[in-house]
Amino acid sequence: MAKRVLCLLLTLIALFMLSHTAAFAATDAEEPTVADSTALYSEIMATDASGVTVPFSTEPEATYSLAKYPVLTVAAISNYFGRIDAEYNEFTREFTVVYMLKSSKRLLSTDWTLTYDADLLTLDPEKNTIETICPIMKKVANMSVDDKKGVIRYAATDLDMFDFSTAEAAFVRIVFDVPLLTPEDSEITKVDLTVSDLVVTEPDPRTGKSMTGKEIVLVANSKVLKNDKTKLVQTSKYTTITPSTFNEETIKPATDDEAVTTVPPTTQKPTVVTQPVTKPKPAEKTNEAVPLLHTGTWYIALLILFILLVCSTVLFIMRKRDIYND
């Protein structure tokens, strides 16, 4: 009796252990661990609008001026146009002066001279061509530039006349290059436009050319005329210059008792940043031995459980028959 009970108990224990082992094998799946997932998502990349992989973009740092006062002060003056002043910091590399003109009558001829400090300012021929200095007069103008002496001479005459009557246009436009300056520099200079001659007139209704006897001299021998004839001409004239980059209102005290002027950084097109979906890395292959029977599916586990049950039943019946035969 004791042998039968012991045989039955051992059979039940074997069935219980084998069934749980098969169940665990069936639910075992190859998934990345928490550590692997963290490592995957920690490698974040950014993608711009064009789809090119780039690192995350950062805003450029602001540039700070250490100048306590303007390193360059420019006064644009003229005997015919207005005056304008500008103050620049040590980061300024160029500025542009434009003398604007609008006249109720068309321009027949002009002659002017512009002077500047050649020891401080320079002219780039590519930035200052006869087409850019005055686009309206570019076809018939004559110009000479002496960059060593800082003198520009300009003259233009045309019977077809120059039309400044429809809108204000550039009469003179000059771009100056500025040398490298330090915060300790304090340069003061001027750009002087002297209009020697300026004559306006009316077109002939028949030919469209300048009408004889209708000429009005506005400037002669560098002198601006004011008489009954000049009163018939309505003009609008003024001077513009590149805005100042040195502004006392933005000066803030620094830790070393130096004045610091903040210059806004160069604008930059923002980069569109997205976080792409990262696929889990495939499990790495190991050198472990391949089992004879894979138990990673539910039907294999059920088949093993059925075979064990049959074998255990047969074993139990045979053992019982032996006991009765004894």
Residue pairs with C-beta under 8 A, 6 or more apart in sequence:
3 319
3 323
4 319
4 320
4 323
7 315
7 316
7 319
8 316
11 312
11 315
11 316
14 308
14 312
15 308
15 309
15 312
18 304
18 305
18 308
19 305
19 308
22 295
22 300
22 301
22 302
22 304
22 305
23 301
25 295
25 296
25 301
26 295
26 296
26 297
26 298
26 300
26 301
28 296
30 283
32 40
32 280
32 281
32 283
36 280
36 281
37 280
40 278
40 280
40 281
41 278
43 278
44 275
45 53
45 54
45 55
45 276
46 53
46 54
46 55
46 56
46 57
46 271
46 273
46 274
46 275
47 53
47 54
47 272
47 273
47 274
47 276
48 54
48 271
48 272
48 273
49 272
54 271
56 271
56 273
57 268
57 270
57 271
57 273
59 265
59 268
60 265
60 266
60 268
61 265
62 262
62 263
62 264
62 265
63 91
63 263
63 265
64 260
64 261
64 262
64 263
65 89
65 90
65 91
65 183
65 246
65 260
65 261
65 262
65 263
66 90
66 183
66 254
66 258
66 259
66 260
67 89
67 90
67 183
67 246
67 259
67 261
68 183
68 251
68 258
68 259
69 186
69 246
70 87
70 88
70 89
70 186
70 244
70 246
71 88
71 89
71 90
71 92
71 181
71 182
71 183
71 185
71 186
71 187
71 246
72 87
72 88
72 92
72 178
72 181
72 185
72 187
72 188
72 189
73 85
73 86
73 87
73 88
73 186
73 187
73 188
73 189
74 85
74 86
74 87
74 88
74 95
74 97
74 189
74 190
74 191
74 241
75 83
75 84
75 85
75 188
75 189
75 190
75 191
76 83
76 84
76 85
76 86
76 97
76 190
76 191
76 193
76 239
76 241
77 83
77 190
77 191
77 192
77 193
78 99
78 192
78 193
78 194
78 195
78 239
79 193
79 194
79 195
79 219
79 222
79 224
80 193
80 195
80 198
80 218
80 219
80 224
80 237
81 99
81 100
81 101
81 171
81 193
81 195
81 237
81 238
81 239
82 237
82 238
82 239
83 239
84 239
84 240
84 241
85 241
86 95
86 241
86 242
86 243
86 244
87 244
87 245
87 246
87 247
88 95
88 178
88 244
88 245
88 246
89 183
89 245
89 246
89 261
89 263
90 181
90 182
90 183
90 185
91 245
91 263
92 178
92 181
92 245
93 177
93 178
94 127
94 175
94 176
94 177
94 178
94 242
95 175
95 176
95 178
95 241
95 242
96 173
96 174
96 175
96 176
96 241
96 242
97 172
97 173
97 174
97 176
97 191
97 239
97 240
97 241
97 242
98 170
98 172
98 173
98 174
98 239
98 240
98 241
99 170
99 171
99 172
99 173
99 193
99 237
99 238
99 239
100 168
100 169
100 170
100 171
100 236
100 237
100 238
100 239
100 240
101 164
101 168
101 169
101 170
101 171
101 235
101 236
101 237
102 164
102 165
102 167
102 168
102 169
102 235
102 236
102 237
103 164
103 165
103 200
103 233
103 234
103 235
103 236
104 165
104 233
104 234
104 235
105 165
105 200
105 201
105 202
105 216
105 232
105 233
106 161
106 162
106 163
106 164
106 165
106 200
106 201
106 202
106 203
107 161
107 162
107 163
107 164
107 198
107 199
107 200
108 157
108 158
108 159
108 161
108 162
108 199
108 200
108 201
108 210
108 215
109 155
109 156
109 157
109 158
109 197
109 198
109 199
110 137
110 154
110 155
110 156
110 157
110 195
110 197
110 198
110 199
111 154
111 155
111 195
111 196
111 197
112 153
112 154
112 155
112 172
112 193
112 194
112 195
112 196
113 151
113 152
113 153
113 154
113 193
113 194
113 196
114 151
114 152
114 154
114 172
114 174
114 191
114 192
114 193
114 194
115 150
115 151
115 152
115 191
115 192
115 194
116 150
116 176
116 189
116 190
116 191
116 192
117 150
117 189
117 190
118 147
118 148
118 149
118 150
119 150
120 178
120 179
120 187
120 189
121 150
121 176
121 177
121 178
121 189
121 191
122 147
122 176
122 177
122 179
123 145
123 147
123 152
123 174
123 175
123 176
123 177
124 175
124 177
125 145
127 175
127 177
128 145
128 174
128 175
130 138
130 141
130 143
131 138
132 173
132 175
133 141
133 143
133 154
133 172
133 173
133 174
134 141
134 154
134 156
134 170
134 171
134 172
134 173
135 169
135 170
136 162
136 163
136 164
136 169
136 170
137 156
137 158
137 162
139 158
140 156
140 157
140 158
141 154
141 155
141 156
142 154
142 155
142 156
143 152
143 153
143 154
143 155
144 152
144 153
145 151
145 152
146 152
152 174
154 172
156 162
159 209
159 210
160 208
160 209
160 210
161 201
161 203
161 210
164 171
168 236
171 237
172 193
174 191
176 191
181 187
194 222
195 219
195 222
195 224
196 219
196 221
196 222
197 217
197 219
197 220
197 221
198 217
198 218
198 219
199 215
199 216
199 217
199 218
200 215
200 216
200 218
200 233
201 210
201 211
201 214
201 215
201 216
202 210
202 211
202 214
203 209
203 210
203 211
204 210
204 211
216 229
216 230
216 232
216 233
217 225
217 229
217 230
218 224
218 225
218 230
218 233
218 235
219 225
245 263
246 261
247 261
250 261
250 262
251 259
251 260
251 261
252 259
252 260
252 261
252 262
253 259
253 260
254 260
293 300
294 300
295 301
295 304
